[in-house]
């Protein structure tokens, strides 16, 4: 399904969906195709406040680390569309059980030779994964709806859904009690039964009816996080050449500064808020009427919003 169909399928299933930054084009497709999809993998984050981490990834494992991040409140935030670094390699026996919608999911065994990232959807559910941090019922129900939405769209059964711990011996997720701290541990057989029950409801996506052609939707503006930029502007100038702190946010601002004629094109795509970028931003601040310490190249909310309004991005303060 397309990125837009993905969002629609989730919303029709009753999931509270949010969109994060440039998720619709954020993927690892240059490493190989995301095709012949035939499975859904459930993960826990093993940390808290991990939305940005799921989008950006870590050293040695670039993001996106899933397609959707699910908060404790049950909000599903889209962080990637396409190939994502979430599942890794599976052995043939566990992958085929998922692919063939087997009623039983055997313990994974044998060489892990199947590239599961190429063929599956993945969700990261916010949870410490220590066996004590619990999944609130609202969060668990949203995970069920998320998996059911994908299965419903593709015509899959709930047996296309697998826990990461069922796909590889390298992982233990999802882990933790459900509903309350003393609730039952996250059980994938029960999760699949809950997805199956969801699929049997009549709450299916409403069929579309032919209508008059409409104008193409205006693409959502990307969002720049002010706090990320301030941190980068303070930190990046002291890093080694090419060092970056929040490259995705910085690149949007660098592109805007280039269009304003304040930053040479050769430095407008490196994602580092280094000395040249700070100098260019200071020039923008002066253009906005600021002087002295108010034009030091550290972005402020007002000047950044003016730049965003002119160059097509939103500001998260």
Secondary structure, 3 states (H helix, E strand, C coil): CCHHHHHHHHHHCCCEEEECCCHHHCCCHHHCCCCCCCEEEEEECCECCCHHHHHHEECCEECCCCCEEECCCCEEEECCCCCCCCCCEECHHHHHHHHCCCCCCCCCCCCCCEEHHHCEEEEEECECCCCCCCECHHHHHHHHHHHHHHHHHHCCCHHHEEEHHHHCCCCCCCCCEECCCCCCECCHHHHHHHHHHHHCCCCCCCCCCCCCCCCCCCCCCEEEEHHHHHHHHHHHHHCCCCCCCCHHHHHHHHHHHHHCCCCCHHHCCCCCCCHHHHHHHHHHHHHCCCCHHHHCCCCCHHHHHHHHHHHCEEEEC
